[in-house]
Amino acid sequence: MTVGKITQSAKMARIFSTRQLKPAGELRERSLRTRSVWALLVAMLIATTTACSAEPETDSKATGSTCSVDGDCSAGDGCKAGTCTTLARDCTADPCPEAPCQKATCDRFAGCSAVPADTGAPCGKDRCASACSDKGACEARSSPVTCPEPGVCKTATCDPLTGKCGVADASDGATCDDGDACTGPDTCTSAACKGKAKDCNDDNACTKDGCTANGGCNHTPVDGDCDDGLACTPVDKCSGGQCVGKGATLFADGYGTASDEEAYAVVHDKNGYTLAGWTETVGGNIRGWLGRIADGGALTWQHTYGKGSFDFLAAAVARPGGGIVAAGSTDRNSDDDAWLLITDDKGAVIIDQAVVGKGNDALEALLPVGAGVVAGGATGKTAKTADGWVVSFDAGGKIKWQRTWGTDGADRVRALAAFGTGFVAVGETRSATAGAAGSETWVVKVAADGAQQWQVSHGVPADDIATSVVPAPGGGLIVAGSASGKARVLHLDSSGKLIWERVFPGEKSEFTGVTISDSAVVLVGDKRDAGSKIVRAWMVRMDLKGTFSWQRTWSSGELDRATGVIALADGLAVSGWGRVSGQGEQAILRRADLWGHTSCNAAAGCAVAKPSLCSDGNVCTA
């Protein structure tokens, strides 16, 4: 319905209300018809005048209020300035234009309007750098948009078109943290944080290497095969995190204090090696000396002993139950007395006593017998009239018995060895009638109670001496020493008769120790070759028939002497001493393999090979 129609209805209502009355019936009928028309017109008037108007007619409904122009309730009908119209704006097809930092609103009938945008809202061409002020203006931000950290190997971004935060992959090589203390340095690779595993390798095949939670390294011992890098230990096994080769630790080292030292005996037991000899004190006195060396060659302890001005130890053996028994000579009582020293495993003194003989006494040999020892040496009023002397001591150092034998000249026991049910003593005998002609090698068989069973001498009176003795495999004795300044070895039968004799050439030489090793005879001593001023320590191996196998010499300076040797399961231990020009003398321990090598480099694969298995049976080859 149009506005024109509404106005006409109102006029009709006023016309009908002013006409003259007709007769009653007609009037009644007409009145009824008029009333009906009137009611209809009023209803139409009310409908049209109230669609966009409120009571009274002068008040208009709000723009946009619902109305119907043609009764079909079209979606586009609505009130505008008090009139129902279809002239509404399509806000979807025709939105209101946007202005920077202004919020545009679109109303179908009221049209477009704008209010300031929220303070801080992004605006401008770079919405990450610009924002709306509280006055509705687009201004530069006081600080750029800060986007939250997105995570490891990701980087926060801001889109300049929207001002919104985004996430991008970090560049390869960027620093990161993968949260693992056992990796590093950590860097980004293809948007993932990766670190190189920490290197905990200790280059030890006998440990399992790992990294702890705090980033430290641990090394757990493992079992298995390994290689200690030494050719002389071909079979190596891991033990306690270390590679242990099957074979001895070979070495040749000097020991002692800042003064001179000489070693004359070596002992080996569960605690390692012990050297016995003497040392010179700061005041110039000579004192007995013991040095303990570990199996690896390190000095464990050393001590000096004695109460006189010239006390020395010439022999030593392991004490049953632990410790050392040593013997020598002391002048603590003015005269030269024999000396017995007993210590514990640490070298602490248990017994330190002078053993008084005839006035000029010394002990040079020891043999363990039961819980005690038998010692051998010489005793006499003078050195020229001394007799060979054997003394038996119990475990407490008390003398059980003692015996002397000899001639009217100088006799001496230098070595002892168990033999049969008793023992044998060897040394030299020099009768007064021989005079300046010299001594002979002397061998005495002694019963367990000290009774002499037989004695023999070998050689001619020409400074022949026996310094060491060992029972021979198969029976008899091997006796070593020298004859007229030449090293000599004898093989005697069980009654002392000579089986064979070997004398070694050289300007001057001497054997001072002998042992049986790998079913062969090994001798040690020293030698000086013709035309040479250097004395060298010396080792010789020969078979039981006296056939020469090989020899080794060692030199640490101008003078080297090997003074004793003991056989071990896998080699040899040699005591001695050496003198370096201008540096004095030093006790020396040489730990050799079965071939006499004192270093692994020299030994190579021979260190675990027995010489007896390498023999070709040819006496003309070494």
C-alpha positions in Angstrom: 0.0 0.0 0.0 1.3 3.5 -0.9 1.2 6.7 1.0 -1.3 8.1 -1.4 -3.8 5.4 -0.6 -3.4 6.0 3.1 -4.3 9.7 2.6 -7.4 8.9 0.5 -8.8 6.6 3.2 -8.6 9.3 5.8 -10.5 11.7 3.5 -13.2 9.1 2.9 -13.7 8.6 6.6 -14.2 12.4 7.1 -16.7 12.6 4.1 -18.8 9.7 5.4 -19.0 11.3 8.8 -20.6 14.6 7.4 -23.4 13.3 5.1 -27.2 13.7 5.9 -29.2 10.9 7.5 -31.7 8.8 5.3 -35.0 7.1 6.4 -34.6 4.7 9.2 -34.7 1.5 7.3 -32.5 2.8 4.5 -30.5 4.5 7.0 -30.2 1.3 9.0 -29.1 -0.7 6.0 -26.9 2.0 4.9 -25.7 2.5 8.3 -24.7 -1.2 8.5 -23.0 -1.0 5.2 -21.3 2.2 6.2 -20.2 0.7 9.4 -18.7 -2.3 7.6 -16.9 0.0 5.2 -15.9 2.2 8.0 -14.5 -0.7 10.0 -12.6 -1.9 7.0 -11.2 1.6 6.3 -10.3 2.1 10.0 -8.5 -1.2 10.0 -6.7 -0.3 6.8 -5.9 3.1 8.2 -4.6 1.6 11.4 -2.5 -1.0 9.5 -1.0 1.6 7.3 -0.5 4.4 9.7 0.9 2.2 12.4 3.4 0.1 10.2 6.1 2.8 10.4 4.5 5.1 13.1 3.9 4.8 16.8 1.2 6.4 18.9 0.7 9.3 18.3 1.1 9.5 14.6 3.8 12.1 14.8 6.3 9.5 16.4 8.3 7.4 13.9 9.6 3.9 14.4 13.4 3.4 14.4 15.0 3.1 11.0 15.3 -0.5 10.1 12.2 -1.6 12.0 10.3 -4.4 10.2 7.4 -3.4 7.9 5.8 -4.7 4.8 5.2 -2.6 1.7 3.0 -5.0 -0.2 2.1 -7.5 2.5 4.6 -10.1 1.3 7.1 -9.3 4.1 9.9 -9.0 1.7 13.3 -9.2 3.3 14.2 -5.7 1.9 11.3 -3.9 3.6 11.9 -1.6 6.5 11.2 1.7 8.1 13.2 4.7 7.1 12.3 8.2 8.4 8.9 6.9 9.4 8.2 5.4 6.0 8.1 1.7 5.0 10.4 1.4 2.0 12.3 -1.2 -0.1 15.2 1.2 -0.7 17.6 -0.8 1.8 21.4 -1.1 1.1 22.8 -4.6 0.4 25.7 -4.6 2.9 27.0 -7.9 1.5 27.2 -6.9 -2.1 27.9 -3.3 -1.4 30.0 -3.1 1.8 31.0 0.2 3.3 34.6 1.4 2.4 37.2 0.9 5.1 39.5 3.8 6.3 42.7 3.3 8.2 42.0 3.0 12.0 38.3 3.3 11.4 35.7 0.6 11.9 33.1 0.9 9.1 29.5 -0.4 9.8 26.8 -0.9 7.2 23.1 -0.7 7.9 20.6 -1.6 5.2 18.6 1.5 5.8 20.8 3.8 7.8 23.8 3.3 5.5 27.5 3.5 6.4 29.0 4.8 9.6 32.5 4.6 11.2 34.0 4.6 14.7 37.7 4.6 15.7 39.4 1.1 15.6 40.7 -0.5 18.8 43.9 1.1 20.1 46.9 -1.0 19.0 45.1 -2.7 16.1 47.5 -3.3 13.1 47.3 -0.8 10.3 49.1 0.5 7.3 51.2 -1.2 4.7 53.4 -2.9 7.3 51.0 -3.9 10.0 53.8 -5.4 12.0 55.4 -2.0 12.4 52.2 0.3 12.6 49.2 0.4 14.9 46.1 2.5 15.6 46.4 5.2 18.2 43.7 6.0 20.7 42.7 8.9 18.4 42.1 6.6 15.5 45.2 7.5 13.6 47.7 4.9 12.0 51.0 5.5 13.6 54.4 3.7 13.9 54.6 1.3 16.8 56.9 2.2 19.7 58.2 -1.3 19.3 57.6 -3.9 16.6 55.2 -6.8 17.1 56.7 -9.4 19.5 55.7 -12.9 18.5 56.0 -15.7 21.1 58.8 -18.2 20.6 57.4 -21.1 18.7 59.9 -23.9 19.8 63.2 -25.6 18.9 64.4 -25.0 15.4 61.4 -22.7 14.6 61.4 -18.9 14.3 58.6 -16.5 14.9 57.4 -14.3 12.0 55.0 -11.4 11.5 53.0 -11.0 8.3 53.2 -7.3 7.3 49.9 -7.6 5.4 48.0 -8.8 8.5 50.2 -8.0 11.4 49.6 -11.5 12.7 52.4 -13.8 14.0 53.4 -16.9 12.2 56.0 -19.7 12.4 58.9 -20.6 10.0 61.7 -23.1 10.1 65.0 -21.9 11.5 68.0 -21.8 9.1 70.2 -24.9 9.0 73.2 -24.4 11.2 71.3 -22.2 13.7 72.3 -22.9 17.3 69.8 -24.9 19.4 69.5 -27.2 22.4 68.2 -30.7 22.0 67.9 -31.2 25.7 70.5 -34.0 25.7 73.6 -33.3 27.8 75.4 -36.0 25.9 75.3 -34.3 22.6 76.8 -31.0 21.3 77.2 -28.6 19.9 73.6 -28.7 18.7 72.4 -27.1 15.5 69.3 -27.1 13.4 69.1 -29.3 10.4 65.9 -29.4 8.3 63.9 -27.9 11.2 65.2 -30.5 13.6 67.7 -30.0 16.4 70.5 -32.4 16.1 73.7 -32.7 18.1 76.9 -34.7 17.7 77.2 -37.4 20.4 79.8 -36.5 23.1 83.0 -38.3 22.5 83.7 -40.4 25.7 86.0 -42.8 23.9 89.1 -43.4 26.2 90.8 -45.5 23.5 90.7 -48.4 25.9 89.4 -51.7 24.6 88.9 -52.9 28.1 86.2 -50.3 29.0 82.7 -49.6 27.8 82.4 -45.9 27.4 79.2 -44.0 28.1 77.8 -40.6 28.9 76.1 -39.7 32.2 72.9 -37.7 32.6 74.9 -34.6 33.6 77.1 -34.8 30.5 80.1 -36.5 32.1 81.8 -39.7 30.8 82.0 -43.1 32.5 84.2 -46.0 31.6 83.0 -49.4 32.8 85.5 -52.3 32.8 84.7 -55.2 30.5 86.2 -58.6 29.8 87.5 -59.8 26.5 90.5 -59.8 24.2 92.7 -56.7 23.8 96.1 -55.7 22.6 98.6 -54.0 24.9 100.8 -53.1 21.9 103.7 -55.2 23.1 104.9 -58.0 20.8 106.3 -59.8 23.8 102.9 -60.4 25.2 100.9 -62.0 22.4 98.0 -63.2 24.5 96.3 -60.2 26.0 93.1 -60.1 28.1 91.1 -57.3 29.7 91.3 -57.3 33.5 89.9 -54.6 35.7 89.6 -52.2 32.8 93.3 -52.7 31.8 94.8 -54.7 29.0 97.0 -57.3 30.7 99.4 -59.2 28.5 100.5 -62.8 29.2 104.1 -62.4 29.9 106.4 -60.6 32.3 107.0 -56.9 32.6 110.6 -56.6 31.4 112.8 -53.8 32.7 116.3 -52.8 33.8 116.3 -50.0 36.3 118.6 -48.4 38.9 117.6 -47.9 42.5 118.8 -46.3 45.7 119.4 -42.9 47.2 121.6 -40.0 46.1 124.6 -41.8 47.4 126.4 -45.0 46.1 124.6 -48.3 46.3 125.5 -51.8 45.3 123.2 -54.9 45.3 124.4 -58.4 45.8 121.3 -60.5 46.0 117.7 -60.5 44.8 114.6 -62.2 46.3 111.2 -62.6 44.7 107.9 -63.3 46.6 104.3 -62.3 46.4 105.2 -58.7 47.2 107.7 -58.3 44.3 111.5 -58.1 44.3 113.9 -57.2 47.1 117.4 -56.2 46.5 120.0 -56.5 49.3 123.4 -54.7 49.5 124.8 -51.5 50.9 124.6 -47.8 50.6 126.9 -45.0 51.5 125.5 -42.4 53.9 126.1 -38.6 53.8 128.7 -39.0 56.5 130.7 -41.6 54.5 129.6 -44.6 56.5 128.5 -47.8 54.8 125.1 -49.2 55.8 123.1 -52.2 54.9 120.4 -51.5 52.3 117.2 -53.2 51.3 115.0 -52.0 48.4 111.5 -53.4 47.5 110.6 -53.2 43.8 107.1 -54.0 42.5 106.7 -56.6 39.7 106.2 -53.7 37.3 109.6 -52.2 38.3 108.6 -49.3 40.6 110.4 -48.8 43.9 108.0 -49.5 46.7 110.3 -48.8 49.7 114.0 -48.7 50.7 115.6 -48.7 54.1 119.1 -48.5 55.5 120.3 -50.6 58.4 123.3 -51.0 60.7 125.1 -49.4 63.6 128.7 -49.4 62.6 130.8 -47.5 60.1 131.0 -50.4 57.6 127.9 -52.6 57.6 126.9 -54.4 54.4 124.5 -57.1 53.3 125.8 -59.8 51.0 122.9 -62.3 50.9 119.1 -62.4 51.3 116.3 -65.0 51.2 112.5 -64.8 51.7 111.4 -65.3 55.3 108.7 -68.0 55.8 105.5 -66.2 56.6 106.7 -62.9 55.0 109.6 -60.6 55.2 113.3 -60.9 54.5 116.3 -62.6 56.1 119.6 -61.0 55.2 123.2 -61.6 56.2 126.5 -59.8 55.9 129.1 -58.1 58.1 129.2 -55.3 60.7 131.9 -53.5 62.6 129.6 -52.2 65.3 131.7 -54.0 67.9 135.1 -52.7 66.6 135.9 -56.1 65.2 134.3 -57.3 62.0 131.4 -59.5 63.1 128.9 -61.5 61.1 125.5 -59.8 60.8 122.0 -61.3 60.7 119.0 -59.0 59.9 115.4 -60.1 59.8 112.6 -57.7 58.7 108.9 -57.8 58.0 107.2 -57.1 54.6 107.6 -53.4 55.0 111.3 -53.5 55.9 110.8 -52.9 59.6 113.4 -54.5 61.7 112.4 -57.7 63.6 116.0 -58.9 64.5 119.2 -57.0 64.0 122.1 -58.8 65.6 125.9 -59.2 65.3 127.0 -62.9 65.2 130.4 -63.1 66.9 132.9 -65.7 65.7 136.7 -65.7 66.1 137.2 -62.0 65.5 137.2 -61.5 61.8 133.8 -62.7 60.6 131.4 -62.4 57.7 128.4 -64.2 56.3 128.0 -64.3 52.5 125.4 -67.0 51.8 121.9 -68.0 53.0 119.8 -71.1 52.5 116.2 -71.4 53.9 115.9 -74.5 56.0 112.5 -75.1 57.6 111.5 -72.0 59.5 115.1 -70.9 59.9 118.2 -70.5 57.7 121.7 -71.8 57.3 124.3 -69.1 56.7 127.8 -69.5 55.2 130.9 -67.3 55.4 134.2 -67.2 57.1 135.5 -66.7 60.6 139.1 -66.3 61.9 141.4 -64.2 63.9 142.6 -62.7 60.6 141.4 -62.9 57.0 144.5 -64.8 56.1 143.7 -67.6 58.6 139.9 -67.7 58.4 138.1 -70.9 58.1 135.0 -71.7 56.2 132.0 -71.2 58.5 128.4 -72.5 58.5 125.8 -71.4 61.1 122.3 -72.7 61.5 119.7 -70.2 62.9 116.2 -70.8 64.1 113.2 -68.5 63.1 114.1 -66.2 66.0 117.7 -65.8 65.0 119.1 -68.0 67.7 122.1 -70.2 66.7 121.2 -73.9 66.6 124.7 -75.1 65.6 127.8 -73.9 63.8 130.7 -75.6 62.0 134.0 -74.5 60.7 136.3 -76.3 58.2 139.4 -75.4 56.4 143.2 -75.5 56.1 145.9 -73.5 57.8 145.3 -70.8 55.2 142.3 -68.7 54.2 139.1 -70.6 53.5 135.7 -69.2 52.7 132.1 -70.4 52.0 130.5 -68.1 49.3 127.4 -70.1 48.4 125.0 -72.7 49.7 122.5 -75.0 48.0 120.1 -77.7 49.1 121.5 -81.1 48.1 120.3 -84.6 49.0 119.2 -84.7 52.6 121.5 -81.9 53.5 123.2 -79.1 51.6 126.4 -78.2 49.8 128.8 -75.3 50.5 131.2 -73.9 47.9 133.9 -71.3 48.0 137.6 -71.3 48.0 140.4 -72.9 50.0 143.9 -71.5 50.2 146.5 -73.5 52.3 149.4 -71.7 53.9 151.7 -74.0 52.0 150.3 -72.8 48.7 151.2 -69.3 49.7 151.1 -66.8 46.9 150.2 -69.5 44.4 146.5 -68.9 45.1 143.3 -70.7 45.9 141.4 -73.6 44.7 137.6 -74.1 44.1 136.3 -75.8 47.2 133.1 -77.9 47.5 131.9 -79.4 50.9 128.9 -81.7 51.3 127.2 -81.2 54.6 124.5 -83.2 56.5 121.4 -81.6 57.8 123.0 -81.4 61.3 126.1 -79.7 60.0 128.4 -82.7 59.9 130.8 -82.7 56.9 130.2 -85.7 54.6 132.9 -85.0 52.0 134.9 -82.2 50.5 136.8 -81.8 47.2 138.8 -79.1 45.5 139.2 -78.4 41.8 141.8 -76.6 39.8 145.3 -75.6 40.7 146.3 -73.0 43.2 145.8 -70.0 41.0 143.0 -67.9 42.4 140.3 -70.4 41.6 137.0 -69.7 43.4 133.4 -70.8 43.4 130.9 -68.1 43.9 127.6 -69.9 43.3 126.1 -73.4 43.1 122.9 -75.1 42.0 121.7 -78.7 41.9 121.8 -80.0 38.3 118.7 -81.6 36.8 119.3 -85.4 36.7 121.8 -85.2 39.5 125.1 -83.6 40.5 126.0 -79.9 40.8 126.7 -76.9 38.6 129.4 -74.8 40.2 130.2 -71.4 38.8 133.1 -69.0 39.6 136.4 -68.2 38.0 139.9 -69.6 37.5 142.9 -67.4 37.1 140.7 -64.5 36.2 138.6 -66.3 33.6 134.9 -67.2 34.1 134.5 -71.0 34.7 131.7 -73.4 35.2 131.9 -77.0 36.4 129.5 -79.9 36.3 130.1 -82.3 39.2 128.5 -85.6 40.0 126.8 -86.3 43.3 130.1 -87.2 44.9 131.9 -84.1 43.7 133.8 -85.6 40.8 134.2 -83.5 37.6 131.9 -84.3 34.7 132.8 -81.4 32.5 134.5 -78.0 32.8 134.1 -74.8 30.6 136.3 -71.8 30.8 135.3 -68.6 28.9 137.8 -66.5 27.0 138.3 -62.8 27.6 140.8 -60.6 29.2 139.0 -60.8 32.6 135.7 -62.4 33.5 133.9 -64.0 36.4 130.6 -65.8 37.1 128.9 -64.7 40.3 125.5 -66.4 40.0 124.0 -69.5 38.5 120.5 -71.0 38.2 118.6 -73.6 36.2 116.1 -72.1 33.8 114.0 -74.0 31.2 116.2 -77.1 31.7 119.4 -75.2 31.0 122.2 -73.5 32.9 122.0 -69.7 33.1 125.0 -67.9 34.6 125.6 -64.2 35.3 128.7 -62.2 36.2 130.8 -59.6 34.4 133.5 -59.4 31.8 136.0 -57.1 30.3 137.1 -57.8 26.7 140.7 -57.4 25.5 141.5 -53.8 24.7 138.5 -52.4 26.5 138.4 -50.5 29.8 134.6 -51.1 30.2 133.4 -53.9 32.5 130.0 -55.1 31.4 127.3 -57.2 33.2 127.0 -60.6 31.5 124.6 -63.5 31.1 125.3 -66.8 29.5 123.0 -69.7 28.7 124.3 -73.2 28.0 122.7 -76.7 28.0 123.3 -79.4 30.6 126.1 -80.8 28.5 128.0 -77.5 28.6 127.2 -76.5 25.1 127.0 -72.7 24.7 123.6 -71.3 23.6 123.8 -67.5 23.7 125.0 -64.6 25.8 123.9 -61.1 26.7 125.9 -58.1 28.0 124.6 -54.9 29.6 126.3 -51.7 30.3 125.1 -48.5 32.0 128.4 -46.8 32.0 132.0 -47.6 32.7 131.4 -50.5 35.1 128.5 -53.0 35.4 128.4 -56.1 37.4 125.7 -58.8 37.7 125.9 -60.3 41.2 123.1 -62.8 41.5 120.3 -64.5 39.5 117.1 -66.3 40.3 114.9 -68.3 37.9 111.2 -67.3 37.6 108.4 -69.2 35.8 108.6 -66.9 32.8 112.1 -65.4 33.0 115.0 -64.3 35.2 115.7 -61.7 37.8 119.3 -60.4 38.1 120.8 -58.3 40.8 123.8 -56.0 40.3 125.1 -52.5 40.3 126.6 -50.1 37.8 128.8 -47.1 37.8 128.3 -44.1 35.5 131.2 -41.9 35.1 130.8 -38.8 37.4 127.5 -40.1 38.8 128.6 -42.8 41.3 127.2 -46.3 41.7 123.6 -47.5 41.7 121.9 -50.8 42.6 120.4 -52.4 39.5 117.6 -54.9 39.0 117.2 -56.5 35.6 114.0 -58.4 34.9 114.6 -60.5 31.8 112.7 -63.0 29.8 113.9 -66.6 29.3 116.3 -65.3 26.5 117.9 -62.6 28.7 116.0 -59.7 27.0 115.2 -56.8 29.5 112.9 -54.9 27.2 109.8 -55.9 25.3 111.1 -54.3 22.1 114.2 -56.5 22.2 112.2 -59.6 23.3 109.4 -59.3 20.7 107.6 -62.6 20.3 110.4 -64.5 21.9 109.3 -63.4 25.4 106.8 -66.2 25.6 108.8 -68.8 23.6 110.9 -71.2 25.6 114.5 -71.5 24.4 114.4 -75.2 24.9 111.8 -75.5 22.2 113.9 -73.5 19.7 117.0 -75.7 19.9 118.0 -77.3 16.6 120.3 -79.8 18.4 123.3 -78.4 16.6 126.1 -77.6 18.9 127.6 -75.4 16.2 124.7 -73.0 16.2 123.6 -70.6 18.9 
